[in-house]
Amino acid sequence: MINAVIVDDEHYASQALVTLLKKHCPDVAVMAVCNNAKEAVKIIRDLRPQLVFLDVEMPWLNGFEVLEMLHPVLFDCIFTTSYDQYAIKAIRFSALDYLLKPVDPQELKAAVARVSEKRPGSLQQQMELLLSRLQPATVDRIALPTLEGLQIIPVNSILYCSSSSNYTIFNLTGNQKLIISRTLKEIEEMLEEHQFLRVHHSYLVNLKEVRKYNRGEGGSLLMSDGASIDVSRSRKEMLLKKLQPGK
């Protein structure tokens, strides 16, 4: 059984989540429902839940500020949010889970299952990475869920990423590879601020690691590790603008 607390300033949203959990996640026991973020800090400290469903957008304190007040965070967290691109990017970058409201039952079941399967030891690193991601300075690390567990790596160690169905293969410096259970589209959204560019439906490249562009219908890129990456015709113009910003 997973002991949980729900934090959401919208009463109807928190009650809807309680109903969904009872129906679809019977192994989750809701210890308390908090509709006030300040009150939630005290309740979480007192009850010490294993899991908190935490709304991102709340008055007085948002979800991230709640986490900062509870530092060090000793519980798993599934964020609930209406669409907020900046918040979602930060959450994804830290390999934490989020649910868009209204919550889909299947996505809820999948998120709870991931909490049950999570290996110990990575939570505090994920939370620190999340909170640092929300600061103005650019974060230079990213958390990646692999089959062996969570890997936190420097962004600049990524040469390029390739698509493999619903997985993404990270090609890293030192001839290392990681297989991540995220689509290339999700990875593209996470890394677009770090000079990465989608040059093909199957490839996302670190522009700092491009050594040569070979002309052709779409052309190809020679990467720093010697790999040749195809460029699609539709993405060629954008690539050339990025490689020659002054022209």
C-alpha positions as CSV (number, residue, x, y, z in Angstrom):
1,M,0.0,0.0,0.0
2,I,1.2,3.5,-0.9
3,N,0.3,6.2,1.5
4,A,-0.5,9.5,-0.3
5,V,-1.5,13.1,0.2
6,I,-3.3,15.2,-2.5
7,V,-2.5,18.9,-2.7
8,D,-4.7,21.0,-5.0
9,D,-6.5,24.3,-4.3
10,E,-9.4,23.3,-6.6
11,H,-11.8,21.2,-4.5
12,Y,-13.5,19.5,-7.4
13,A,-10.1,18.5,-8.9
14,S,-8.8,16.9,-5.7
15,Q,-12.1,15.0,-5.2
16,A,-12.0,13.8,-8.8
17,L,-8.5,12.5,-8.2
18,V,-9.7,10.7,-5.0
19,T,-12.4,9.0,-7.0
20,L,-10.0,8.0,-9.8
21,L,-7.5,6.5,-7.3
22,K,-10.2,4.5,-5.5
23,K,-11.4,3.0,-8.8
24,H,-8.1,2.5,-10.7
25,C,-5.3,2.5,-8.1
26,P,-6.6,0.6,-5.0
27,D,-3.1,0.2,-3.7
28,V,-2.9,4.0,-3.0
29,A,-4.3,5.0,0.4
30,V,-5.2,8.8,0.5
31,M,-4.2,10.0,4.0
32,A,-5.3,13.6,3.5
33,V,-6.5,16.1,0.9
34,C,-5.2,19.7,1.2
35,N,-6.8,22.6,-0.7
36,N,-4.4,25.1,0.9
37,A,-0.7,25.0,0.0
38,K,0.5,26.4,3.3
39,E,-1.6,23.9,5.2
40,A,-0.2,21.1,3.0
41,V,3.4,21.8,4.1
42,K,2.5,21.1,7.8
43,I,0.3,18.0,6.9
44,I,3.1,16.5,4.8
45,R,5.6,17.1,7.5
46,D,3.3,15.5,10.1
47,L,2.0,12.5,8.0
48,R,5.2,11.7,6.1
49,P,3.5,10.2,3.0
50,Q,5.3,8.1,0.5
51,L,3.6,9.9,-2.4
52,V,2.3,13.4,-2.9
53,F,0.0,14.5,-5.8
54,L,1.0,18.1,-6.1
55,D,-0.8,20.8,-8.1
56,V,1.7,23.2,-9.8
57,E,-0.4,26.3,-10.0
58,M,-1.8,27.4,-6.6
59,P,-2.2,30.8,-4.9
60,W,0.2,31.9,-2.1
61,L,2.6,29.0,-2.8
62,N,3.0,27.1,-6.0
63,G,3.9,23.4,-6.1
64,F,7.6,24.1,-6.5
65,E,7.7,26.5,-3.6
66,V,6.0,23.8,-1.5
67,L,8.8,21.4,-2.3
68,E,11.4,24.0,-1.5
69,M,9.8,24.5,2.0
70,L,9.9,20.7,2.5
71,H,13.6,20.3,1.5
72,P,15.0,17.7,1.7
73,V,12.1,16.0,-0.1
74,L,11.6,12.4,1.3
75,F,8.6,11.4,-0.8
76,D,7.8,10.6,-4.4
77,C,5.9,13.3,-6.2
78,I,3.4,13.3,-9.1
79,F,2.6,16.8,-10.3
80,T,-0.9,17.7,-11.5
81,T,-1.2,20.7,-13.8
82,S,-3.1,22.4,-16.5
83,Y,-1.0,23.0,-19.5
84,D,2.1,25.0,-18.5
85,Q,4.9,24.5,-21.0
86,Y,7.7,25.9,-18.8
87,A,6.6,23.8,-15.7
88,I,6.3,20.6,-17.8
89,K,9.8,21.1,-19.3
90,A,11.3,21.4,-15.9
91,I,9.5,18.3,-14.7
92,R,10.5,16.2,-17.7
93,F,14.1,17.4,-17.4
94,S,14.2,15.9,-13.9
95,A,12.5,12.6,-15.0
96,L,9.6,13.2,-12.6
97,D,6.0,12.4,-13.4
98,Y,3.1,14.8,-14.2
99,L,-0.5,14.5,-15.0
100,L,-2.5,17.0,-17.1
101,K,-5.9,17.9,-15.8
102,P,-8.5,16.6,-16.2
103,V,-6.5,13.5,-15.2
104,D,-6.7,10.5,-17.6
105,P,-7.3,7.2,-15.7
106,Q,-4.7,5.3,-17.8
107,E,-2.1,7.9,-17.3
108,L,-2.8,7.9,-13.6
109,K,-2.3,4.1,-13.4
110,A,0.9,4.3,-15.4
111,A,2.3,7.1,-13.2
112,V,1.5,5.2,-10.0
113,A,3.0,2.1,-11.4
114,R,6.3,4.0,-12.1
115,V,6.4,5.1,-8.5
116,S,6.0,1.5,-7.3
117,E,8.8,0.3,-9.6
118,K,11.2,3.2,-8.9
119,R,14.5,2.3,-7.4
120,P,15.6,4.0,-4.2
121,G,18.4,6.6,-4.1
122,S,17.6,8.9,-7.0
123,L,14.7,11.0,-5.6
124,Q,16.8,13.7,-3.9
125,Q,18.9,14.2,-7.0
126,Q,15.8,14.5,-9.2
127,M,14.3,17.1,-6.8
128,E,17.5,19.1,-6.7
129,L,17.7,19.0,-10.5
130,L,14.0,20.1,-10.8
131,L,14.4,23.1,-8.4
132,S,17.7,24.2,-10.0
133,R,16.0,24.0,-13.4
134,L,13.5,26.6,-12.3
135,Q,16.3,29.1,-11.5
136,P,17.3,31.6,-14.2
137,A,20.7,29.9,-14.8
138,T,20.9,27.2,-17.4
139,V,21.0,23.7,-15.9
140,D,23.8,21.5,-17.3
141,R,22.5,18.1,-16.3
142,I,19.5,16.0,-17.3
143,A,17.9,13.0,-15.6
144,L,17.1,10.0,-17.9
145,P,15.1,6.9,-16.9
146,T,16.8,3.8,-18.3
147,L,16.1,0.1,-17.9
148,E,18.8,0.0,-15.3
149,G,17.6,3.0,-13.3
150,L,17.9,6.7,-13.4
151,Q,21.0,8.2,-15.0
152,I,21.8,11.9,-14.5
153,I,24.3,13.0,-17.1
154,P,25.8,16.3,-18.4
155,V,23.9,17.8,-21.3
156,N,27.1,18.5,-23.1
157,S,28.0,14.7,-23.1
158,I,25.1,14.1,-25.6
159,L,26.3,13.9,-29.2
160,Y,23.0,13.0,-30.9
161,C,19.8,11.1,-30.2
162,S,18.0,8.7,-32.5
163,S,14.4,7.4,-32.5
164,S,13.5,3.8,-31.9
165,S,9.7,3.5,-31.8
166,N,8.7,4.8,-28.3
167,Y,12.3,4.8,-27.1
168,T,15.2,7.2,-27.7
169,I,18.8,6.1,-28.0
170,F,21.3,8.6,-26.6
171,N,24.7,8.6,-28.2
172,L,27.2,10.0,-25.7
173,T,30.9,10.9,-25.6
174,G,33.2,8.0,-25.0
175,N,31.2,5.7,-27.3
176,Q,28.5,5.3,-24.6
177,K,24.8,4.7,-25.4
178,L,21.7,4.9,-23.3
179,I,18.2,3.7,-24.2
180,I,15.5,5.9,-22.7
181,S,11.8,5.2,-22.4
182,R,10.8,8.6,-23.9
183,T,9.9,9.5,-27.5
184,L,12.3,11.6,-29.5
185,K,9.6,14.4,-29.6
186,E,9.7,14.6,-25.8
187,I,13.5,14.7,-25.8
188,E,13.4,17.4,-28.4
189,E,11.2,19.6,-26.3
190,M,13.5,19.1,-23.3
191,L,16.7,20.0,-25.1
192,E,15.6,22.7,-27.5
193,E,17.2,25.4,-25.3
194,H,20.6,23.7,-25.3
195,Q,21.5,24.0,-29.0
196,F,19.9,20.7,-30.1
197,L,18.1,20.6,-33.4
198,R,15.8,17.9,-34.9
199,V,17.4,17.4,-38.4
200,H,15.4,14.3,-39.4
201,H,12.3,12.5,-38.0
202,S,14.7,10.0,-36.6
203,Y,17.6,12.3,-35.3
204,L,18.1,15.1,-32.9
205,V,21.7,16.5,-32.9
206,N,23.9,18.6,-30.6
207,L,24.9,21.4,-33.0
208,K,28.1,21.9,-31.0
209,E,29.2,18.4,-32.0
210,V,28.6,18.9,-35.8
211,R,31.9,18.8,-37.7
212,K,30.8,19.0,-41.3
213,Y,27.7,19.4,-43.4
214,N,27.7,17.4,-46.7
215,R,25.4,18.9,-49.3
216,G,22.7,16.9,-51.1
217,E,18.9,16.8,-51.4
218,G,18.7,17.0,-47.7
219,G,22.4,16.4,-47.0
220,S,24.1,14.8,-44.1
221,L,26.1,15.7,-41.0
222,L,29.4,14.4,-39.9
223,M,29.4,14.3,-36.1
224,S,32.4,14.5,-33.7
225,D,32.4,10.8,-33.2
226,G,32.6,10.1,-37.0
227,A,28.8,9.2,-37.3
228,S,27.0,10.3,-40.4
229,I,23.5,11.7,-39.7
230,D,20.9,12.2,-42.5
231,V,19.2,15.5,-42.8
232,S,15.7,15.6,-44.2
233,R,14.9,18.0,-47.0
234,S,12.3,19.8,-45.0
235,R,14.7,20.6,-42.2
236,K,17.7,21.5,-44.3
237,E,17.0,25.3,-44.4
238,M,16.6,25.6,-40.6
239,L,19.8,23.6,-40.1
240,L,21.8,25.9,-42.3
241,K,20.5,29.0,-40.6
242,K,21.6,27.5,-37.2
243,L,25.0,26.6,-38.6
244,Q,25.5,30.0,-40.2
245,P,23.7,32.4,-37.8
246,G,25.2,35.5,-39.4
247,K,23.9,34.8,-42.9
